[in-house]
Amino acid sequence: MGIAAGVSLVVGLLTLLAHVLMIAWTYRDATRRSSHPAFLWALVVFFAPLFGVVLYLIFGR
């Protein structure tokens, strides 16, 4: 395994971690602050991570 493969692995894992953390944060925040179902907001963030968080911040709170 070369240096490029190792760097790619680390970047991929960090991206996956960020995605999971965005979903978890949105779900937890939506259960407290949103009148819409938190599960639906989590699905929006799952399918469109950055756009979904922006949508949640505009319409979900």
DRENTIMI-481176 format. One record per residue: residue in one letter; x, y, z of N, C-alpha, C in turn; residue number from 1. Coordinates in Angstrom, 3 decimals, always signed. Atoms other than C-alpha are relative to their C-alpha. Example, Ala and Ser with C-alpha at 12.3 -4.5 7.8 and 13.67 -1.06 7.14 Angstrom:
<rec 'A',<+0.890,-1.190,+0.000>,<+12.300,-4.500,+7.800>,<+0.900,+1.200,+0.000>,1>
<rec 'S',<-0.820,-1.190,-0.060>,<+13.670,-1.060,+7.140>,<-0.770,+1.090,+0.730>,2>
REM end
This chain:
<rec 'M',<+0.849,-1.178,+0.000>,<+0.000,+0.000,+0.000>,<+0.890,+1.236,+0.000>,1>
<rec 'G',<-0.819,-1.203,+0.117>,<+1.469,+3.295,-1.080>,<-0.530,+1.142,+0.844>,2>
<rec 'I',<+0.373,-1.194,-0.763>,<+1.295,+6.720,+0.466>,<-1.359,+0.534,-0.465>,3>
<rec 'A',<+1.261,-0.531,+0.541>,<-1.525,+7.807,-1.846>,<-1.193,-0.833,+0.467>,4>
<rec 'A',<+1.091,+0.867,-0.459>,<-3.651,+4.815,-0.850>,<-0.292,+0.247,+1.481>,5>
<rec 'G',<+0.185,-0.282,-1.419>,<-3.105,+5.536,+2.834>,<-0.697,+1.328,+0.230>,6>
<rec 'V',<+0.636,-1.315,-0.113>,<-4.027,+9.184,+2.421>,<-1.454,-0.083,-0.443>,7>
<rec 'S',<+1.368,+0.163,+0.484>,<-7.109,+8.215,+0.421>,<-0.866,-0.707,+1.035>,8>
<rec 'L',<+0.729,+0.716,-1.036>,<-8.166,+5.800,+3.151>,<-0.354,+0.921,+1.159>,9>
<rec 'V',<+0.237,-0.917,-1.124>,<-7.803,+8.429,+5.878>,<-1.040,+1.051,-0.385>,10>
<rec 'V',<+0.968,-1.008,+0.443>,<-9.695,+11.049,+3.858>,<-1.392,-0.615,-0.121>,11>
<rec 'G',<+1.287,+0.680,+0.116>,<-12.461,+8.559,+3.090>,<-0.635,-0.278,+1.350>,12>
<rec 'L',<+0.523,+0.272,-1.344>,<-12.819,+7.561,+6.733>,<-0.440,+1.273,+0.718>,13>
<rec 'L',<+0.398,-1.275,-0.607>,<-12.903,+11.189,+7.874>,<-1.284,+0.536,-0.616>,14>
<rec 'T',<+1.227,-0.418,+0.668>,<-15.569,+11.950,+5.281>,<-1.189,-0.804,+0.506>,15>
<rec 'L',<+1.059,+0.858,-0.536>,<-17.645,+8.993,+6.466>,<-0.359,+0.406,+1.430>,16>
<rec 'L',<+0.237,-0.428,-1.382>,<-17.240,+10.102,+10.088>,<-0.771,+1.318,+0.037>,17>
<rec 'A',<+0.702,-1.284,+0.057>,<-18.340,+13.652,+9.221>,<-1.455,-0.198,-0.415>,18>
<rec 'H',<+1.359,+0.283,+0.471>,<-21.390,+12.287,+7.378>,<-0.847,-0.582,+1.134>,19>
<rec 'V',<+0.722,+0.620,-1.112>,<-22.429,+10.115,+10.326>,<-0.266,+1.018,+1.113>,20>
<rec 'L',<+0.188,-1.010,-1.041>,<-21.908,+12.990,+12.774>,<-1.056,+1.031,-0.389>,21>
<rec 'M',<+1.040,-0.926,+0.457>,<-24.062,+15.325,+10.640>,<-1.384,-0.613,+0.159>,22>
<rec 'I',<+1.286,+0.680,-0.149>,<-26.869,+12.749,+10.615>,<-0.397,-0.059,+1.470>,23>
<rec 'A',<+0.297,+0.121,-1.434>,<-26.626,+12.182,+14.372>,<-0.357,+1.356,+0.610>,24>
<rec 'W',<+0.284,-1.332,-0.538>,<-26.534,+15.910,+15.162>,<-1.374,+0.483,-0.453>,25>
<rec 'T',<+1.288,-0.439,+0.521>,<-29.504,+16.650,+12.909>,<-1.139,-0.739,+0.691>,26>
<rec 'Y',<+1.046,+0.790,-0.665>,<-31.560,+13.820,+14.417>,<-0.207,+0.466,+1.437>,27>
<rec 'R',<+0.100,-0.393,-1.406>,<-30.773,+14.832,+17.978>,<-0.567,+1.408,+0.150>,28>
<rec 'D',<+0.499,-1.365,-0.072>,<-31.407,+18.519,+17.343>,<-1.468,+0.067,-0.420>,29>
<rec 'A',<+1.385,-0.013,+0.472>,<-34.639,+17.815,+15.441>,<-0.952,-0.583,+1.037>,30>
<rec 'T',<+0.884,+0.545,-1.038>,<-36.026,+15.733,+18.316>,<-0.299,+1.050,+1.054>,31>
<rec 'R',<+0.200,-1.038,-1.005>,<-35.627,+18.754,+20.575>,<-0.691,+1.248,-0.539>,32>
<rec 'R',<+0.418,-1.316,+0.458>,<-36.425,+21.722,+18.345>,<-0.996,+0.027,-1.150>,33>
<rec 'S',<+0.826,-0.031,+1.208>,<-38.393,+20.709,+15.248>,<-1.378,-0.587,+0.256>,34>
<rec 'S',<+1.344,+0.560,-0.066>,<-42.089,+20.111,+14.864>,<-0.175,-1.130,-1.013>,35>
<rec 'H',<+0.024,+1.073,+0.994>,<-41.335,+17.772,+11.936>,<+0.688,-1.234,+0.576>,36>
<rec 'P',<-0.639,+1.221,-0.508>,<-40.315,+14.132,+12.495>,<+1.525,+0.027,-0.187>,37>
<rec 'A',<-1.466,-0.019,+0.036>,<-36.618,+13.869,+13.335>,<+0.538,-1.044,-0.977>,38>
<rec 'F',<-0.446,+1.057,+0.911>,<-36.321,+10.641,+11.325>,<+0.032,+0.501,-1.446>,39>
<rec 'L',<+0.017,-0.527,+1.376>,<-37.280,+12.472,+8.125>,<+1.156,+0.963,-0.244>,40>
<rec 'W',<-1.144,-0.895,+0.160>,<-34.672,+15.161,+8.703>,<+1.303,-0.789,-0.091>,41>
<rec 'A',<-1.193,+0.847,+0.078>,<-32.071,+12.450,+9.300>,<+0.121,-0.629,-1.390>,42>
<rec 'L',<-0.033,+0.551,+1.358>,<-33.037,+10.871,+5.967>,<+0.423,+1.041,-1.029>,43>
<rec 'V',<-0.403,-1.079,+0.924>,<-32.691,+14.209,+4.180>,<+1.502,+0.202,+0.072>,44>
<rec 'V',<-1.449,-0.194,-0.159>,<-29.194,+14.628,+5.610>,<+0.769,-1.220,-0.498>,45>
<rec 'F',<-0.653,+1.212,+0.505>,<-28.355,+11.014,+4.742>,<+0.163,+0.062,-1.521>,46>
<rec 'F',<-0.046,-0.005,+1.462>,<-29.191,+11.501,+1.055>,<+0.673,+1.235,-0.589>,47>
<rec 'A',<-0.645,-1.225,+0.481>,<-27.885,+15.084,+0.697>,<+0.666,+0.688,+1.187>,48>
<rec 'P',<-0.597,-0.425,-1.275>,<-25.437,+15.765,+3.537>,<+0.081,+1.518,+0.212>,49>
<rec 'L',<-0.159,-1.428,-0.259>,<-24.445,+19.423,+3.234>,<-1.275,+0.768,-0.310>,50>
<rec 'F',<+1.244,-0.653,+0.375>,<-27.590,+20.536,+1.437>,<-1.094,-0.305,+1.020>,51>
<rec 'G',<+1.001,+0.385,-0.983>,<-29.719,+18.625,+3.943>,<+0.144,+0.748,+1.314>,52>
<rec 'V',<-0.223,-0.753,-1.238>,<-28.123,+20.328,+6.939>,<-0.437,+1.451,-0.191>,53>
<rec 'V',<+0.424,-1.374,+0.278>,<-28.665,+23.733,+5.318>,<-1.523,+0.084,-0.028>,54>
<rec 'L',<+1.468,+0.020,+0.018>,<-32.308,+22.838,+4.618>,<-0.565,-0.100,+1.413>,55>
<rec 'Y',<+0.471,+0.158,-1.371>,<-32.751,+21.723,+8.213>,<+0.152,+1.312,+0.773>,56>
<rec 'L',<-0.216,-1.235,-0.727>,<-31.251,+24.930,+9.558>,<-0.966,+1.100,-0.438>,57>
<rec 'I',<+0.922,-1.019,+0.498>,<-33.544,+27.042,+7.355>,<-1.449,-0.350,+0.347>,58>
<rec 'F',<+1.406,+0.354,-0.117>,<-36.820,+25.108,+7.531>,<-0.357,-0.832,+1.229>,59>
<rec 'G',<+0.316,+0.946,-1.054>,<-36.548,+22.627,+10.381>,<-0.053,+0.552,+1.399>,60>
<rec 'R',<-0.058,-0.546,-1.353>,<-35.852,+24.793,+13.363>,<-1.127,+0.891,+0.214>,61>
REM end
